[in-house]
Amino acid sequence: MIGSILVGLVALVHVYIVYLEMVLWDTPRGHKTFRLTPEFARASKVLAANQGLYNGFLAAGLIWGLYLAAAGFQVKVFFLLCVAIAGLYGAATVGRKILFIQTVPAVVALIAVWLGW
C-alpha cells in the first residue's frame, strides 16, 4: 500500500514535469523553474517538448504498474529504476537538485515496492 502510494507520487511528479517541459517551457513560469532566458527557452522549446515526452513515458509506465496491482511488481521496479537512473544522469549533467526531485523519491518508492510495503 505504501509502495503504491509512493509510486503514484513519483508518477505525479513526472506528469507535472511533462506539463512543465511541454507546455510551460517558454513561459515566465518555465523560465523561472528551469532558470532559462526567454531566448534560450524559445530556441530549445522543441528539445524540451521531446524531453517532456520521455518523462511522460516514465509516468505512463508507473501508472501501468499501478494498474496491474500485484502483477505489476516488475513493471514498477523497471520504471522506478529508469526514473532513478535518469535522475542520476540529470543530477550529474544538469544540477544536483534533480537528485532530490527525481532520484531520491524513486529510490524510496523502489525500496517500498521491493519490501512489499
C-alpha positions as CSV (number, residue, x, y, z in Angstrom):
1,M,0.0,0.0,0.0
2,I,2.7,2.5,1.0
3,G,4.8,1.4,-2.1
4,S,1.8,2.1,-4.4
5,I,1.2,5.5,-2.9
6,L,4.9,6.4,-3.4
7,V,4.9,5.0,-7.0
8,G,1.8,7.2,-7.6
9,L,3.6,10.3,-6.2
10,V,6.6,9.6,-8.4
11,A,4.2,9.3,-11.4
12,L,2.5,12.5,-10.5
13,V,5.9,14.3,-10.3
14,H,6.6,13.1,-13.8
15,V,3.2,14.2,-15.1
16,Y,4.0,17.7,-13.7
17,I,7.4,17.6,-15.3
18,V,5.7,16.7,-18.6
19,Y,3.5,19.8,-18.2
20,L,6.5,22.0,-17.4
21,E,8.6,20.8,-20.3
22,M,5.9,20.5,-23.0
23,V,3.5,23.4,-22.1
24,L,5.2,25.9,-19.8
25,W,8.8,25.8,-21.1
26,D,8.6,29.1,-23.0
27,T,6.5,30.9,-20.4
28,P,7.6,33.0,-17.4
29,R,6.9,30.0,-15.1
30,G,9.1,27.8,-17.2
31,H,11.8,30.4,-17.4
32,K,11.8,30.6,-13.6
33,T,11.6,26.9,-12.9
34,F,14.4,26.0,-15.3
35,R,16.4,29.2,-14.9
36,L,16.1,30.0,-18.6
37,T,16.4,33.2,-20.6
38,P,13.5,33.8,-22.9
39,E,15.8,33.5,-25.9
40,F,17.2,30.1,-24.8
41,A,13.6,28.8,-24.0
42,R,12.4,29.8,-27.4
43,A,15.4,28.2,-29.1
44,S,15.1,24.9,-27.1
45,K,11.4,24.6,-27.0
46,V,11.2,21.6,-29.3
47,L,14.0,19.8,-27.5
48,A,12.2,20.4,-24.1
49,A,9.0,19.0,-25.5
50,N,10.8,15.9,-26.6
51,Q,12.3,15.5,-23.2
52,G,8.9,16.0,-21.7
53,L,7.5,13.2,-23.8
54,Y,10.1,10.9,-22.4
55,N,9.1,11.9,-18.9
56,G,5.5,11.1,-19.9
57,F,6.6,7.6,-20.9
58,L,8.1,7.2,-17.4
59,A,4.8,8.3,-15.8
60,A,2.8,6.1,-18.1
61,G,4.9,3.1,-17.1
62,L,4.5,3.8,-13.4
63,I,0.7,4.2,-13.9
64,W,0.6,1.0,-15.8
65,G,2.4,-0.8,-13.0
66,L,-0.1,0.6,-10.5
67,Y,-3.0,-0.5,-12.7
68,L,-1.6,-4.1,-12.7
69,A,-1.5,-4.0,-8.9
70,A,0.5,-7.0,-7.5
71,A,1.0,-8.4,-11.0
72,G,2.8,-5.1,-11.9
73,F,5.7,-5.6,-9.5
74,Q,8.3,-6.0,-12.3
75,V,6.8,-3.1,-14.3
76,K,7.0,-0.8,-11.2
77,V,10.6,-1.9,-10.5
78,F,11.7,-1.4,-14.1
79,F,10.2,2.1,-14.4
80,L,11.4,3.2,-10.9
81,L,14.9,2.1,-11.9
82,C,14.6,4.1,-15.1
83,V,13.5,7.2,-13.2
84,A,16.3,6.8,-10.7
85,I,19.0,6.3,-13.4
86,A,17.6,9.3,-15.4
87,G,17.7,11.3,-12.2
88,L,21.3,10.4,-11.5
89,Y,22.3,11.4,-15.0
90,G,20.4,14.6,-14.7
91,A,22.0,15.4,-11.4
92,A,25.4,14.8,-12.9
93,T,24.9,16.7,-16.1
94,V,22.4,19.4,-15.2
95,G,22.1,20.1,-11.5
96,R,22.1,18.4,-8.1
97,K,18.5,19.5,-7.5
98,I,17.3,16.7,-9.8
99,L,18.8,14.2,-7.4
100,F,16.3,15.2,-4.8
101,I,13.3,15.8,-7.1
102,Q,13.7,12.6,-9.1
103,T,16.2,10.1,-7.9
104,V,15.5,10.1,-4.1
105,P,11.7,9.7,-4.4
106,A,12.2,6.9,-7.0
107,V,14.7,5.0,-4.8
108,V,12.4,5.4,-1.7
109,A,9.4,4.1,-3.8
110,L,11.6,1.3,-5.1
111,I,12.6,0.2,-1.6
112,A,8.9,0.3,-0.5
113,V,7.8,-1.7,-3.5
114,W,10.6,-4.2,-3.2
115,L,9.8,-4.8,0.5
116,G,6.1,-5.2,-0.3
117,W,5.0,-2.3,1.8
